[in-house]
Amino acid sequence: ETCIDFTKSLPCKDKPDGDHHICDFCEHGYFARCQDDEFNFVACPTFEDGTGKCFRLTFDSVTNTCVRETPTCNRKRTEQINWA
C-alpha cells in the first residue's frame, strides 16, 4: 500500500497514478487521486444512518472504494457531518 503524505510539496511525485489512502487522514473521509504526479483531494460520498445523521464514507485502501467501515481506518462514527 502506498499512502500519500499531503503535507509534502509534491505528494504524488513518484507515486503510481490512481487512488490512494492519505497517511494519517482516513478518518475525514477523503482520499488522494494522483495523475501524472498531480495531487487532488477526493471526498467519499455521504450516507444517512437512518436516524437523520449524515456521515462521510471512508476510503478503503484494499478495495479502493468508499465504505461505511473498513479495517484500514480506525474511524470513529461520532464524526457526524451536518452539511452533506
N, C-alpha and C positions, 0 to 999 in steps of 0.2 A: 504494500500500500504506500502511496506517495501522498503525504499531506502537504498542503500549501501554507506557507507562513506569509500571510498577507501584510505583515509589518515590514517586510523587506521591500526595497525599492523596485525590484523586478521579481515578484513572487513566482511567476510562471517560467522564468528563464531556465532552460534545460529540463523542463518537465514535459511529459508527453501530453499531446492535445487530448482534451476530454474533460470530464467532470471529476473533481477531487474533493476530498474531505479537507476542511480548513483546520489546521492544527489548533487545538485548544479553543475552538469556536463552534463546535457542532450544536451546542445547546441552544443557539439562537435561531436555528432553522435555515441557515444559509450554507451554500457550498460554493466552491470555486469552479469556474469554467475557464480552462486555458485553451487558447487557439493561437498558434504561431507566436508563442511567448507572451501573448496579451492576456491579462487577468481581468475577469469580470465576476462580481458577486452575483449569485443567482439565489432567489428566495424559493424555498419549498412552498407548496400550496398550504392553505389553512384548512382546518376542519372544525366543525361544530360538534361538541361531545355529547349532545343530546340534552344538556342542562342549560343551554343558552350561552355556554362559554366557548370561546373560539381559541384554538391553538394552532401554531405553525407546525407542520410536519418536520421530521428530522431526516437529514441525509444519511443513508446507509451506504458506507463506502465499500461494502462487499457486493451488494446488488446494484449499486449506482442508481438507487431510486429513493424517493422521499416516502417515509413510512411513519406510522404513529409511534412505534417503539423499535429500537434497534440495539443490539449488544455493542455496536461500535460507538455508541454515545450514551453516557450516563446522564441523560437529560431528566430534569425534574418536571413533572407535569404541572407544577404550580406556576409555570411561566406562561400565564394566560396573556393573550393579546386582545385588546378591545377595539382595534382599528381595522380588523380584517373585513 
